[in-house]
Amino acid sequence: MGVALALITFNAVKFVFIWVTLKIQPFNFATLIVLAIGGATMLLNYFLPVFQNLFVDLILRSGIVTLFYGGLILATKVSPEVNQIFKKGLSLITGK
């Protein structure tokens, strides 16, 4: 509990310092969207069934979570850089 409080305090002070001294806001609306997608992904992971076989569990749950999170990040276009890298990688695979 003490470590969490220290981290929150440190990050809050760092945020205020950046905002006051540099006059920039390090967060925007896209940050909130990414946090919401992360929360939805954690909720999905909580409700996914746990398989007895460790390797099956690892592959299926990791794959589902990755596809869900990555798909939502790409669909919402919160990061133009990520979308650009995805398109570039897709064009390398398809040859177009």
Rosetta blueprint (number, residue, H / E / L):
1 M L
2 G H
3 V H
4 A H
5 L H
6 A H
7 L H
8 I H
9 T H
10 F H
11 N H
12 A H
13 V H
14 K H
15 F H
16 V H
17 F H
18 I H
19 W H
20 V H
21 T H
22 L H
23 K L
24 I L
25 Q L
26 P L
27 F L
28 N L
29 F H
30 A H
31 T H
32 L H
33 I H
34 V H
35 L H
36 A H
37 I H
38 G H
39 G H
40 A H
41 T H
42 M H
43 L H
44 L H
45 N H
46 Y H
47 F H
48 L L
49 P L
50 V L
51 F L
52 Q L
53 N L
54 L H
55 F H
56 V H
57 D H
58 L H
59 I H
60 L H
61 R H
62 S H
63 G H
64 I H
65 V H
66 T H
67 L H
68 F H
69 Y H
70 G H
71 G H
72 L H
73 I H
74 L H
75 A H
76 T H
77 K L
78 V L
79 S L
80 P H
81 E H
82 V H
83 N H
84 Q H
85 I H
86 F H
87 K H
88 K H
89 G H
90 L H
91 S H
92 L H
93 I H
94 T H
95 G L
96 K L
